[in-house]
């Protein structure tokens, strides 16, 4: 997985937050809808990479501290 980081000059922060929100929801629903025993090795790695990216980028901690749930915006 590419470890590309975007700066706010290249990608507006609000858009990056929206992309991360969508990625987080995709991971949550994929995790809920596909039992682990039916996941391929590649699918499992992709989910792990997505979660790792969100954790390493600080997005999870930021949203926890912000006190905002992603589905409140829907």
N, C-alpha and C positions, 0 to 999 in steps of 0.2 A: 504494500500500500504506500502511496506517495505521502510524504510528510510535508506537503506544501502548506504554508501558512499565508493567509491573506492579510494585507494591511488595510486599514480603513480607507486609505487613499485609493486602493485598487478596487475595493468592494465595500459598499456602504454597510456600516455596522447593523443597521436595521434589517438589511437583506440577508446578511450572514446569520443573524439571530433567527430569522424566519427559516432559512435552510436548515439550521441546526434543530429547530423545533420540529420541522417535518421529518428529518432524519431520526430524531428521538422517537417520534410517534410511529414511524415505520418499523423501527427496531422493536418497540413494545408490542405492536400488533403482530409482527412476524413471530415474536417469542410466544405470544399467547395462542396464535392460530396454528403453529406447527410444532407438535411435540418433539422434544429433543431426539427421541429415538428414530424419527423419520427425517431428520436433517442430514443433508450431505456434508461431507467434510468442508467443501467450499462455502456452503451456505453458513455453516457454523463459524468459519473463519471470518466471513464478511460481517456477520453480526458482532463478533468480538472486536473486529477492527473499528466498526462504527462506534461502539460503546467506548473503546479506548480513546478514539479521537475526541469524543465529547467530553470525556473525563480530563484528558491531557490539555485540552484547550481551555479548561476552566468553565465551560458552558454549564455543566451540571451544578457546580458550586455556585456560580453566578445566579442561576435561576432559583436555587434553594434559598440563597440569601435575599433575593428579590421578593420572595414570598408569593410568587406568581405561579399558578398552574397553567400549563400550556393550553388545556382545553377551555379555560375561561375566556380565551380570545376567539373561540370558534362560535 
